Amino acid sequence: MDLAAIQKALAEQQIDGWLLYDFRGSNPIARSVIGFDESQIGTRRWLYLIPREGQPVGILHVIEPNVLRGVPGPVVLYRSWKELEFLLKKHLAGMKRVAMEYSPGAAIPYVGRVDAGTIEMVRAASGVEIVTSADLVQAFEARWTTEQKELHDRAARDTLLAKDEAFALIKERLARRIPVTEHDVQSFIQGRFDARGLTTHHPCIVAVNDHASDPHFETGPGAGNREIKKGDLVLIDLWAKVASNPRAVYYDATWMAYCGQDVPARVREVWDAVKGARDAAVDFVTEAVAAGRTIHGYEVDDVSRGFIEARGFGPYFLHRTGHSIGYEVHGNGVNIDNLETRDQRKIIPGVCFSIEPGVYLPEFGVRSEIDMYVGFGVAEVTGDIQRELLLLA
């Protein structure tokens, strides 16, 4: 935790303090920011106040006095709820605006980690105004270190190799007339992840034709498991990170293939719309960052969505254009979204997010996904970019 940098940001944002709160893992952002030791038992509420100036202070229950061991600043202990409220009043005295993991109007659900009752308690005990910590979270939890970027690039390389091998498996099975199903390919990819030291929180998506019309289709071994055949359109969405390093962050990509040589005109039309929307968003971010122009997550979504709407597919673009990427595949930084939410956070150096427009017709779905990392004065697509549908014939 970079205390000096956090306090500098508090001063710049005219916030008097950042009050981190957690109860039994309810706020993973707070745990990540302070580097919480997950080996701790942690069954009671704890708070950690970072003031704009001066030493932070931990407010801990008397039976867990060491739960913030190693974190800067002194600790004060409470036994009863009355003592907790007294300590909040005491240590927030003189403060007017205090940030917590709260999102007014649920505008950014990823940040809304503190329950309404706790917000009410803090307000009542101290009289402070609670403001959102969204910009602080992005700056101090969602931005990557150099090491994390390197881990991401390693995950990208090995994830894309697994993708190549999966499509090669489908092509080989089709050529030899050996049955291959969605779940077969999913299991194959998981095996390649294991062999390369990658981990993922959920198996990848392998979806054929109208299964790909469901953006979060659940590939599995059950009755819905479909054999992949000639003339099918295949979507593979896969995400992973390096298993051996707790600081590792995810890589996430979606690629598509047609099981034949002659792609139907309707499929190609939709593919061109999706690919064009992706590239328009990438160009918008790349040019803005190079020019030093401030842009926000919702603006990038507008560019991508506008491209698809102009081609008549707007109602079939069912989700935001992209999401933050971090320790979890859906991270806590800026999302590329002006549909599900209006993400007004700035795109700043050190963040990574996906660009993944999609069009989901009843008969088939198309999505293309890449990741973008923003540095100082430059934005890059990490990993490869799919330029044309792969032909598996």
SEDO-995480 format. One record per residue: residue number from 1; x, y, z of N, C-alpha, C in turn. Coordinates in steps of 0.02 Angstrom, whole numbers, plus 50000, padded with zeros to 5 digits. Layout:
residues N
i  n.c1  n.c2  n.c3  ca.c1  ca.c2  ca.c3  c.c1  c.c2  c.c3
NUM  X  Y  Z  X  Y  Z  X  Y  Z .
...
//
This chain:
residues 393
i  n.c1  n.c2  n.c3  ca.c1  ca.c2  ca.c3  c.c1  c.c2  c.c3
1  50042  49940  50000  50000  50000  50000  50044  50062  50000 .
2  50033  50107  49952  50072  50168  49947  50034  50223  49983 .
3  50048  50230  50048  50010  50277  50090  50017  50349  50065 .
4  50077  50369  50048  50088  50438  50025  50048  50453  49963 .
5  50046  50405  49916  50008  50416  49854  49933  50420  49868 .
6  49909  50378  49913  49838  50380  49930  49820  50447  49961 .
7  49862  50471  50007  49847  50535  50040  49852  50593  49991 .
8  49897  50588  49943  49901  50640  49890  49836  50640  49849 .
9  49811  50580  49832  49748  50576  49794  49689  50603  49834 .
10  49688  50589  49899  49634  50616  49941  49635  50692  49940 .
11  49694  50721  49944  49699  50794  49942  49676  50822  49875 .
12  49696  50789  49820  49676  50811  49754  49600  50807  49744 .
13  49569  50756  49773  49497  50747  49765  49457  50781  49820 .
14  49491  50817  49864  49460  50854  49919  49416  50807  49962 .
15  49446  50751  49978  49414  50701  50022  49456  50698  50086 .
16  49423  50697  50143  49459  50700  50207  49487  50633  50229 .
17  49458  50579  50205  49484  50513  50225  49452  50458  50184 .
18  49485  50401  50184  49459  50341  50151  49449  50289  50206 .
19  49386  50271  50217  49368  50224  50270  49355  50156  50238 .
20  49403  50111  50247  49396  50043  50221  49361  49999  50273 .
21  49314  49959  50249  49274  49918  50295  49267  49848  50266 .
22  49269  49798  50311  49258  49729  50288  49226  49688  50344 .
23  49184  49642  50323  49154  49594  50369  49154  49526  50335 .
24  49196  49482  50358  49200  49413  50333  49207  49410  50256 .
25  49250  49452  50230  49264  49451  50159  49214  49487  50116 .
26  49172  49529  50146  49120  49564  50108  49149  49617  50062 .
27  49210  49640  50076  49240  49694  50036  49309  49674  50012 .
28  49313  49636  49957  49379  49615  49932  49422  49674  49910 .
29  49390  49730  49892  49429  49789  49873  49470  49813  49933 .
30  49438  49819  49991  49474  49841  50051  49531  49794  50067 .
31  49519  49730  50061  49571  49680  50075  49629  49688  50027 .
32  49613  49699  49964  49665  49706  49913  49707  49769  49924 .
33  49674  49824  49940  49709  49888  49948  49760  49884  50004 .
34  49743  49854  50060  49789  49852  50117  49834  49791  50117 .
35  49823  49744  50072  49862  49682  50072  49844  49637  50129 .
36  49779  49627  50139  49754  49588  50196  49783  49517  50195 .
37  49804  49494  50252  49831  49426  50260  49773  49377  50263 .
38  49762  49340  50209  49704  49295  50205  49710  49235  50252 .
39  49767  49227  50285  49772  49173  50334  49740  49191  50400 .
40  49722  49255  50408  49688  49277  50469  49617  49248  50473 .
41  49592  49238  50534  49525  49210  50542  49473  49261  50519 .
42  49473  49321  50547  49432  49376  50522  49357  49364  50525 .
43  49329  49353  50585  49257  49342  50591  49219  49405  50614 .
44  49254  49458  50630  49223  49519  50655  49234  49578  50608 .
45  49193  49629  50616  49200  49688  50574  49266  49725  50590 .
46  49300  49747  50538  49357  49791  50548  49352  49850  50501 .
47  49382  49906  50522  49385  49966  50482  49456  49993  50483 .
48  49474  50027  50430  49541  50056  50425  49534  50124  50394 .
49  49550  50176  50433  49541  50245  50411  49607  50274  50388 .
50  49609  50294  50325  49667  50329  50298  49648  50403  50293 .
51  49676  50446  50336  49659  50517  50333  49698  50552  50279 .
52  49675  50610  50260  49712  50649  50210  49782  50666  50235 .
53  49788  50678  50299  49852  50692  50330  49858  50651  50394 .
54  49918  50631  50410  49929  50595  50473  49927  50520  50465 .
55  49930  50486  50522  49933  50413  50524  49865  50381  50513 .
56  49862  50326  50477  49800  50286  50475  49788  50254  50543 .
57  49727  50231  50552  49710  50196  50614  49664  50137  50598 .
58  49678  50080  50628  49634  50022  50622  49586  50018  50680 .
59  49523  50003  50665  49471  49995  50717  49451  49922  50715 .
60  49471  49884  50767  49465  49812  50766  49428  49787  50827 .
61  49398  49728  50820  49365  49697  50878  49418  49669  50926 .
62  49401  49671  50989  49448  49653  51041  49472  49581  51036 .
63  49432  49536  51008  49454  49466  51004  49496  49453  50941 .
64  49503  49504  50897  49544  49497  50838  49590  49558  50830 .
65  49633  49569  50879  49674  49630  50879  49731  49630  50828 .
66  49745  49573  50798  49801  49568  50752  49779  49558  50680 .
67  49715  49568  50666  49690  49552  50600  49720  49597  50546 .
68  49744  49656  50564  49777  49701  50516  49853  49704  50528 .
69  49879  49649  50551  49951  49645  50566  49993  49665  50505 .
70  50041  49710  50516  50085  49731  50462  50061  49792  50424 .
71  50000  49814  50437  49972  49873  50403  49992  49935  50442 .
72  50012  49990  50409  50036  50050  50445  49984  50079  50493 .
73  50009  50108  50548  49966  50145  50593  49947  50107  50656 .
74  49925  50144  50707  49903  50112  50769  49835  50078  50762 .
75  49818  50040  50813  49754  50004  50815  49717  50025  50878 .
76  49650  50034  50871  49607  50043  50929  49556  49987  50928 .
77  49535  49966  50988  49492  49906  50994  49423  49924  51020 .
78  49373  49889  50995  49305  49896  51021  49281  49827  51044 .
79  49235  49827  51091  49205  49765  51114  49131  49764  51096 .
80  49097  49819  51107  49024  49823  51094  49010  49868  51035 .
81  48948  49863  51010  48929  49907  50955  48930  49980  50976 .
82  48916  49993  51040  48919  50062  51064  48990  50089  51061 .
83  49038  50046  51079  49108  50067  51076  49130  50078  51004 .
84  49106  50037  50958  49122  50046  50887  49098  50114  50863 .
85  49036  50131  50878  49009  50195  50857  49046  50253  50889 .
86  49066  50245  50953  49104  50297  50986  49171  50308  50951 .
87  49205  50254  50933  49270  50260  50900  49264  50291  50831 .
88  49210  50275  50796  49199  50307  50731  49190  50382  50740 .
89  49149  50401  50788  49138  50472  50801  49203  50507  50819 .
90  49244  50475  50861  49307  50504  50883  49356  50513  50826 .
91  49365  50462  50786  49418  50464  50735  49396  50499  50671 .
92  49331  50507  50661  49307  50545  50603  49292  50617  50621 .
93  49303  50636  50683  49290  50705  50705  49330  50754  50663 .
94  49296  50806  50641  49329  50858  50600  49329  50843  50526 .
95  49310  50783  50507  49306  50765  50436  49236  50780  50408 .
96  49234  50800  50345  49170  50815  50313  49153  50764  50259 .
97  49202  50747  50217  49190  50701  50161  49236  50641  50169 .
98  49205  50582  50173  49243  50520  50183  49223  50470  50129 .
99  49272  50440  50097  49259  50392  50043  49250  50322  50072 .
100  49202  50285  50044  49193  50214  50059  49175  50179  49994 .
101  49175  50112  49996  49156  50073  49937  49080  50074  49930 .
102  49057  50129  49902  48986  50146  49897  48977  50179  49829 .
103  48922  50163  49796  48909  50191  49730  48840  50223  49729 .
104  48835  50289  49729  48770  50322  49729  48726  50298  49672 .
105  48665  50278  49688  48619  50253  49637  48641  50188  49607 .
106  48687  50153  49639  48714  50089  49613  48741  50098  49542 .
107  48771  50157  49529  48796  50172  49463  48853  50125  49442 .
108  48896  50106  49490  48951  50060  49475  48948  50004  49526 .
109  48911  49951  49512  48901  49898  49561  48965  49866  49586 .
110  49017  49864  49545  49080  49834  49567  49109  49869  49628 .
111  49094  49934  49635  49121  49973  49690  49076  49970  49751 .
112  49012  49954  49742  48964  49956  49797  48970  49896  49844 .
113  49023  49893  49883  49038  49835  49925  49014  49843  49997 .
114  49004  49904  50020  48984  49915  50089  48908  49917  50093 .
115  48879  49878  50139  48806  49873  50143  48776  49939  50167 .
116  48712  49949  50149  48677  50011  50165  48674  50024  50240 .
117  48667  49972  50279  48663  49980  50351  48727  50008  50381 .
118  48784  49985  50356  48848  50011  50380  48857  50084  50360 .
119  48837  50100  50299  48839  50170  50277  48798  50213  50325 .
120  48738  50190  50341  48694  50226  50387  48727  50234  50456 .
121  48758  50181  50480  48791  50183  50545  48846  50235  50547 .
122  48888  50235  50495  48944  50282  50493  48918  50354  50490 .
123  48868  50365  50449  48839  50432  50445  48811  50455  50512 .
124  48772  50410  50543  48739  50428  50606  48790  50440  50662 .
125  48843  50400  50663  48892  50405  50717  48936  50466  50710 .
126  48948  50487  50648  49000  50539  50637  48974  50603  50605 .
127  48918  50598  50568  48892  50656  50533  48929  50672  50468 .
128  48974  50628  50446  49012  50643  50385  48969  50627  50323 .
129  48989  50658  50268  48960  50641  50203  48999  50583  50174 .
130  48965  50529  50156  48998  50471  50125  48998  50482  50049 .
131  49057  50480  50019  49064  50486  49947  49093  50422  49919 .
132  49085  50412  49855  49110  50351  49824  49187  50350  49820 .
133  49214  50292  49830  49287  50282  49823  49306  50257  49754 .
134  49260  50262  49705  49271  50232  49640  49337  50252  49608 .
135  49353  50317  49609  49416  50340  49578  49476  50316  49618 .
136  49470  50314  49684  49524  50288  49725  49536  50214  49712 .
137  49482  50177  49706  49487  50105  49692  49523  50093  49626 .
138  49503  50132  49575  49536  50123  49511  49611  50138  49516 .
139  49628  50191  49552  49698  50212  49556  49741  50164  49597 .
140  49712  50135  49650  49753  50097  49698  49737  50023  49703 .
141  49688  50000  49665  49674  49928  49664  49674  49901  49593 .
142  49652  49941  49545  49643  49915  49477  49703  49927  49431 .
143  49748  49972  49449  49806  49985  49406  49859  49930  49417 .
144  49892  49913  49363  49941  49858  49366  50011  49884  49378 .
145  50051  49841  49409  50123  49852  49414  50155  49825  49350 .
146  50219  49840  49342  50257  49812  49286  50256  49735  49288 .
147  50263  49708  49348  50261  49635  49355  50194  49606  49332 .
148  50140  49639  49350  50074  49614  49331  50064  49617  49255 .
149  50089  49669  49223  50084  49672  49150  50123  49614  49119 .
150  50181  49598  49146  50220  49542  49120  50183  49476  49131 .
151  50151  49468  49188  50112  49407  49201  50052  49402  49154 .
152  50021  49459  49140  49966  49461  49092  49990  49439  49023 .
153  50046  49466  49001  50072  49449  48935  50089  49374  48931 .
154  50115  49347  48985  50128  49274  48986  50063  49235  48980 .
155  50012  49256  49018  49947  49223  49014  49918  49229  48944 .
156  49926  49287  48913  49901  49297  48845  49933  49247  48796 .
157  49998  49242  48800  50034  49195  48756  50008  49124  48763 .
158  50003  49100  48825  49985  49031  48836  49911  49018  48824 .
159  49869  49068  48839  49797  49061  48826  49785  49057  48751 .
160  49818  49099  48713  49809  49098  48640  49836  49034  48609 .
161  49889  49006  48637  49912  48941  48613  49859  48887  48625 .
162  49827  48889  48682  49773  48841  48696  49715  48850  48647 .
163  49701  48913  48631  49648  48927  48582  49666  48898  48514 .
164  49728  48908  48492  49750  48882  48427  49745  48806  48426 .
165  49766  48774  48479  49764  48701  48483  49692  48675  48484 .
166  49647  48713  48515  49577  48692  48517  49545  48694  48448 .
167  49557  48748  48411  49530  48751  48343  49563  48698  48298 .
168  49627  48685  48309  49660  48632  48270  49629  48564  48285 .
169  49611  48553  48348  49577  48490  48367  49511  48482  48330 .
170  49472  48536  48328  49408  48533  48292  49419  48517  48219 .
171  49467  48552  48188  49481  48542  48117  49503  48470  48103 .
172  49546  48444  48145  49570  48375  48136  49513  48325  48143 .
173  49472  48333  48195  49416  48286  48206  49367  48288  48147 .
174  49353  48348  48123  49307  48353  48065  49337  48318  48004 .
175  49401  48329  47992  49434  48299  47934  49434  48222  47939 .
176  49441  48196  47999  49444  48124  48009  49376  48094  48025 .
177  49326  48137  48026  49257  48116  48040  49250  48082  48108 .
178  49287  48109  48156  49283  48086  48226  49240  48136  48264 .
179  49188  48115  48299  49144  48163  48334  49183  48205  48384 .
180  49165  48269  48388  49193  48314  48438  49137  48361  48460 .
181  49130  48368  48525  49076  48409  48553  49103  48473  48585 .
182  49056  48517  48601  49075  48579  48636  49112  48562  48701 .
183  49086  48514  48738  49118  48497  48802  49186  48464  48792 .
184  49193  48425  48739  49259  48397  48723  49311  48452  48717 .
185  49293  48504  48680  49340  48559  48668  49353  48598  48732 .
186  49300  48609  48771  49308  48643  48836  49357  48605  48880 .
187  49349  48539  48885  49393  48498  48926  49464  48498  48900 .
188  49471  48498  48834  49537  48500  48804  49573  48565  48823 .
189  49538  48621  48819  49568  48686  48837  49589  48687  48910 .
190  49546  48660  48954  49564  48658  49025  49627  48617  49036 .
191  49634  48563  48998  49695  48523  49003  49756  48561  48981 .
192  49749  48601  48928  49806  48641  48905  49823  48695  48956 .
193  49772  48724  48988  49785  48773  49042  49825  48740  49098 .
194  49803  48682  49119  49837  48647  49173  49910  48633  49155 .
195  49921  48611  49093  49988  48594  49071  50034  48654  49069 .
196  50006  48713  49058  50047  48774  49051  50047  48816  49115 .
197  50019  48790  49169  50021  48826  49232  49974  48885  49236 .
198  49917  48880  49201  49866  48932  49204  49808  48909  49247 .
199  49773  48957  49275  49713  48942  49315  49657  48988  49292 .
200  49595  48967  49306  49536  49007  49289  49482  48992  49340 .
201  49439  49042  49352  49387  49033  49403  49328  48993  49376 .
202  49324  48985  49309  49268  48950  49279  49290  48924  49211 .
203  49268  48865  49191  49287  48839  49125  49265  48886  49069 .
204  49299  48881  49013  49286  48926  48956  49220  48910  48923 .
205  49200  48954  48877  49139  48945  48838  49158  48919  48769 .
206  49127  48864  48749  49130  48839  48680  49058  48833  48658 .
207  49039  48872  48607  48968  48877  48588  48960  48874  48513 .
208  48913  48833  48490  48901  48822  48419  48835  48855  48399 .
209  48836  48892  48344  48776  48919  48313  48732  48958  48362 .
210  48670  48934  48375  48625  48972  48419  48646  48968  48492 .
211  48688  48920  48511  48716  48922  48579  48756  48986  48589 .
212  48789  49009  48536  48828  49072  48540  48783  49133  48543 .
213  48717  49124  48532  48670  49179  48540  48660  49198  48613 .
214  48681  49153  48658  48680  49165  48730  48751  49188  48749 .
215  48760  49253  48766  48828  49278  48778  48865  49240  48833 .
216  48829  49214  48882  48860  49176  48937  48835  49104  48937 .
217  48836  49074  48878  48816  49004  48871  48858  48960  48917 .
218  48825  48914  48952  48860  48869  48998  48876  48803  48963 .
219  48936  48798  48937  48958  48736  48906  48965  48682  48959 .
220  48941  48622  48943  48945  48568  48992  48929  48501  48961 .
221  48932  48448  49001  48924  48380  48975  48852  48356  48970 .
222  48804  48397  48988  48735  48374  48992  48701  48366  48925 .
223  48635  48365  48928  48594  48352  48868  48604  48404  48815 .
224  48622  48465  48834  48631  48519  48786  48698  48519  48751 .
225  48742  48473  48769  48808  48470  48739  48802  48451  48665 .
226  48826  48494  48621  48814  48485  48549  48877  48463  48513 .
227  48868  48418  48465  48923  48398  48422  48937  48454  48372 .
228  49001  48465  48358  49021  48516  48310  49026  48483  48241 .
229  48992  48512  48192  48988  48481  48126  49007  48531  48071 .
230  49016  48504  48011  49029  48547  47953  48972  48597  47945 .
231  48990  48659  47929  48940  48711  47921  48922  48748  47984 .
232  48952  48728  48041  48938  48761  48104  48982  48822  48114 .
233  48955  48870  48152  48993  48927  48175  49012  48915  48248 .
234  49076  48922  48265  49100  48905  48332  49130  48966  48366 .
235  49108  48979  48428  49135  49033  48469  49173  49001  48528 .
236  49234  49025  48540  49272  49006  48600  49291  49069  48638 .
237  49267  49073  48699  49283  49129  48745  49322  49098  48803 .
238  49385  49118  48811  49427  49087  48861  49468  49140  48899 .
239  49479  49127  48963  49513  49175  49007  49554  49136  49058 .
240  49612  49163  49075  49656  49128  49122  49709  49175  49148 .
241  49742  49154  49202  49799  49191  49229  49850  49141  49255 .
242  49911  49165  49268  49965  49122  49293  49948  49097  49363 .
243  49950  49032  49372  49927  49002  49435  49976  49011  49492 .
244  50039  49017  49478  50090  49014  49530  50103  49080  49566 .
245  50073  49135  49542  50088  49200  49572  50024  49233  49596 .
246  50018  49248  49661  49956  49278  49687  49943  49348  49660 .
247  49993  49380  49630  49984  49447  49601  49962  49443  49528 .
248  49953  49384  49502  49937  49376  49431  49868  49405  49414 .
249  49863  49431  49352  49800  49458  49326  49781  49419  49263 .
250  49719  49426  49244  49691  49385  49190  49706  49411  49120 .
251  49703  49364  49072  49696  49379  49001  49630  49349  48979 .
252  49594  49383  48934  49526  49363  48915  49518  49376  48840 .
253  49495  49326  48803  49487  49335  48731  49431  49291  48704 .
254  49401  49313  48649  49351  49274  48613  49370  49271  48539 .
255  49371  49210  48512  49385  49199  48441  49329  49157  48411 .
256  49324  49161  48345  49271  49125  48310  49297  49091  48247 .
257  49263  49036  48230  49282  48998  48170  49220  48971  48136 .
258  49227  48960  48070  49174  48929  48031  49199  48862  48006 .
259  49158  48811  48015  49178  48743  47996  49163  48730  47922 .
260  49201  48762  47880  49192  48756  47808  49235  48808  47773 .
261  49227  48812  47707  49266  48860  47667  49225  48921  47648 .
262  49161  48912  47636  49118  48966  47611  49074  48992  47667 .
263  49093  49048  47696  49056  49078  47752  48991  49108  47725 .
264  48933  49090  47754  48870  49118  47731  48870  49195  47735 .
265  48836  49226  47688  48837  49299  47682  48812  49332  47746 .
266  48760  49304  47778  48733  49335  47838  48784  49332  47896 .
267  48819  49276  47901  48871  49270  47952  48926  49320  47940 .
268  48947  49326  47878  49001  49374  47862  48979  49445  47876 .
269  48916  49461  47860  48890  49528  47873  48894  49546  47947 .
270  48872  49499  47989  48874  49511  48061  48946  49514  48086 .
271  48988  49468  48063  49058  49469  48082  49090  49537  48066 .
272  49077  49562  48006  49107  49626  47987  49083  49683  48032 .
273  49020  49680  48053  48994  49732  48098  49028  49728  48166 .
274  49035  49668  48192  49066  49659  48258  49140  49678  48255 .
275  49175  49654  48205  49246  49670  48198  49256  49745  48190 .
276  49213  49776  48150  49218  49849  48141  49206  49888  48204 .
277  49158  49865  48244  49144  49898  48308  49204  49891  48356 .
278  49233  49832  48357  49293  49821  48398  49349  49867  48378 .
279  49362  49870  48313  49418  49910  48288  49406  49985  48298 .
280  49343  50006  48291  49327  50077  48302  49341  50096  48374 .
281  49323  50052  48421  49336  50066  48492  49411  50067  48506 .
282  49447  50019  48478  49520  50017  48488  49552  50080  48461 .
283  49532  50101  48401  49561  50161  48371  49546  50223  48413 .
284  49485  50227  48439  49465  50284  48480  49509  50290  48542 .
285  49519  50234  48576  49561  50234  48637  49634  50249  48619 .
286  49659  50217  48567  49729  50225  48548  49744  50298  48531 .
287  49701  50328  48491  49712  50398  48470  49705  50446  48528 .
288  49656  50435  48572  49646  50480  48629  49705  50478  48677 .
289  49728  50418  48692  49784  50411  48738  49847  50442  48709 .
290  49859  50431  48644  49919  50460  48612  49917  50536  48612 .
291  49856  50564  48607  49848  50637  48605  49845  50668  48675 .
292  49843  50625  48727  49837  50651  48795  49768  50676  48811 .
293  49718  50653  48775  49649  50675  48785  49614  50630  48836 .
294  49580  50660  48885  49545  50621  48935  49482  50590  48905 .
295  49473  50525  48915  49412  50491  48893  49387  50448  48951 .
296  49324  50429  48946  49291  50392  48998  49264  50326  48970 .
297  49249  50280  49014  49226  50215  48992  49164  50218  48948 .
298  49116  50260  48967  49053  50263  48929  49064  50288  48858 .
299  49115  50330  48847  49126  50357  48780  49149  50303  48732 .
300  49190  50257  48756  49215  50203  48714  49157  50157  48695 .
301  49113  50144  48743  49053  50104  48729  49011  50137  48675 .
302  49004  50202  48679  48964  50239  48629  48992  50229  48558 .
303  49058  50229  48552  49090  50220  48486  49074  50151  48459 .
304  49086  50100  48499  49074  50031  48477  49000  50019  48462 .
305  48957  50041  48508  48885  50030  48500  48858  50068  48440 .
306  48883  50129  48431  48860  50169  48374  48876  50136  48308 .
307  48934  50103  48303  48952  50069  48241  48903  50013  48226 .
308  48885  49974  48277  48839  49919  48267  48768  49944  48254 .
309  48747  49996  48289  48680  50023  48278  48673  50050  48208 .
310  48725  50080  48181  48722  50108  48113  48713  50054  48061 .
311  48727  49992  48078  48719  49936  48031  48657  49894  48046 .
312  48614  49921  48089  48549  49890  48101  48547  49835  48153 .
313  48603  49824  48188  48605  49769  48236  48602  49791  48309 .
314  48586  49854  48321  48587  49882  48388  48548  49841  48440 .
315  48486  49821  48425  48447  49783  48475  48478  49715  48492 .
316  48524  49690  48451  48554  49625  48463  48622  49629  48498 .
317  48642  49689  48515  48703  49699  48554  48680  49705  48627 .
318  48686  49650  48665  48649  49642  48727  48687  49664  48790 .
319  48750  49681  48784  48790  49695  48843  48837  49753  48831 .
320  48872  49774  48884  48922  49827  48878  48977  49805  48829 .
321  49016  49852  48806  49070  49837  48760  49128  49802  48794 .
322  49141  49817  48857  49198  49785  48890  49199  49795  48964 .
323  49244  49758  48997  49248  49759  49070  49321  49766  49091 .
324  49330  49792  49152  49396  49796  49183  49424  49725  49192 .
325  49490  49721  49190  49524  49657  49200  49576  49665  49255 .
326  49576  49619  49302  49623  49623  49358  49636  49555  49388 .
327  49638  49552  49455  49646  49487  49489  49590  49440  49470 .
328  49530  49468  49463  49473  49431  49436  49465  49451  49363 .
329  49435  49407  49324  49428  49422  49253  49384  49483  49242 .
330  49336  49494  49287  49297  49556  49289  49324  49597  49347 .
331  49367  49646  49333  49401  49683  49385  49361  49742  49411 .
332  49395  49784  49451  49361  49839  49485  49376  49908  49456 .
333  49411  49910  49399  49426  49973  49366  49371  49993  49318 .
334  49387  50040  49275  49338  50067  49228  49313  50013  49181 .
335  49247  50011  49172  49216  49968  49122  49199  50008  49060 .
336  49196  49974  49004  49179  50007  48941  49103  50000  48932 .
337  49067  50046  48963  48996  50035  48974  48956  50100  48974 .
338  48908  50103  48929  48856  50155  48933  48788  50123  48920 .
339  48783  50058  48935  48720  50021  48926  48695  49995  48993 .
340  48732  49950  49022  48712  49921  49087  48720  49971  49143 .
341  48773  50011  49139  48784  50068  49183  48816  50123  49141 .
342  48820  50183  49168  48856  50237  49134  48921  50247  49172 .
343  48974  50216  49148  49037  50219  49185  49074  50283  49166 .
344  49073  50331  49212  49103  50396  49200  49175  50401  49226 .
345  49203  50344  49246  49273  50345  49267  49319  50357  49208 .
346  49374  50391  49221  49423  50404  49170  49463  50342  49154 .
347  49485  50338  49092  49533  50286  49072  49602  50314  49086 .
348  49637  50283  49133  49700  50310  49158  49757  50259  49147 .
349  49819  50283  49149  49875  50237  49141  49875  50182  49194 .
350  49890  50121  49171  49895  50064  49217  49835  50019  49218 .
351  49780  50038  49183  49720  49997  49184  49717  49953  49121 .
352  49680  49899  49127  49669  49854  49071  49595  49837  49068 .
353  49569  49830  49008  49498  49814  48999  49489  49777  48933 .
354  49433  49742  48928  49417  49707  48866  49378  49754  48819 .
355  49383  49739  48755  49339  49767  48704  49307  49707  48671 .
356  49242  49697  48680  49210  49635  48656  49138  49646  48632 .
357  49129  49684  48579  49062  49691  48552  49035  49625  48527 .
358  48969  49619  48526  48938  49557  48502  48870  49571  48472 .
359  48850  49529  48427  48782  49531  48398  48754  49461  48405 .
360  48694  49456  48435  48665  49392  48454  48597  49384  48421 .
361  48598  49355  48362  48536  49341  48326  48507  49274  48350 .
362  48443  49261  48337  48415  49197  48361  48451  49136  48334 .
363  48476  49140  48272  48506  49081  48241  48581  49073  48255 .
364  48615  49127  48271  48686  49123  48289  48707  49188  48323 .
365  48763  49183  48358  48792  49242  48390  48864  49251  48370 .
366  48886  49314  48369  48955  49331  48350  48983  49379  48402 .
367  49043  49365  48427  49078  49410  48472  49152  49407  48456 .
368  49186  49463  48462  49258  49465  48455  49286  49505  48513 .
369  49334  49475  48549  49359  49506  48610  49434  49510  48611 .
370  49458  49570  48627  49529  49582  48639  49536  49619  48706 .
371  49598  49624  48730  49612  49662  48790  49654  49723  48772 .
372  49642  49779  48805  49682  49839  48796  49714  49859  48862 .
373  49779  49874  48859  49815  49899  48917  49836  49971  48902 .
374  49826  50015  48950  49842  50086  48941  49905  50103  48980 .
375  49955  50127  48944  50016  50151  48976  50017  50227  48976 .
376  50076  50255  48984  50084  50328  48983  50094  50351  48911 .
377  50041  50379  48882  50045  50405  48815  50035  50353  48761 .
378  50022  50291  48780  50012  50239  48730  49963  50187  48757 .
379  49920  50163  48713  49875  50108  48729  49888  50051  48681 .
380  49887  49990  48705  49904  49933  48663  49852  49877  48670 .
381  49843  49842  48615  49806  49779  48618  49855  49725  48638 .
382  49839  49689  48692  49883  49635  48714  49863  49570  48679 .
383  49911  49530  48660  49894  49469  48624  49877  49483  48552 .
384  49850  49433  48519  49834  49438  48447  49765  49467  48437 .
385  49754  49492  48376  49689  49518  48355  49663  49474  48299 .
386  49602  49450  48304  49573  49410  48251  49548  49456  48195 .
387  49575  49448  48136  49557  49491  48079  49502  49461  48036 .
388  49502  49395  48031  49451  49360  47990  49428  49298  48027 .
389  49369  49274  48010  49345  49211  48038  49394  49155  48019 .
390  49410  49113  48067  49451  49054  48052  49409  49004  48012 .
391  49440  48972  47964  49405  48922  47923  49432  48853  47940 .
392  49388  48811  47966  49408  48744  47989  49384  48693  47937 .
393  49418  48692  47882  49399  48644  47828  49460  48628  47786 .
//
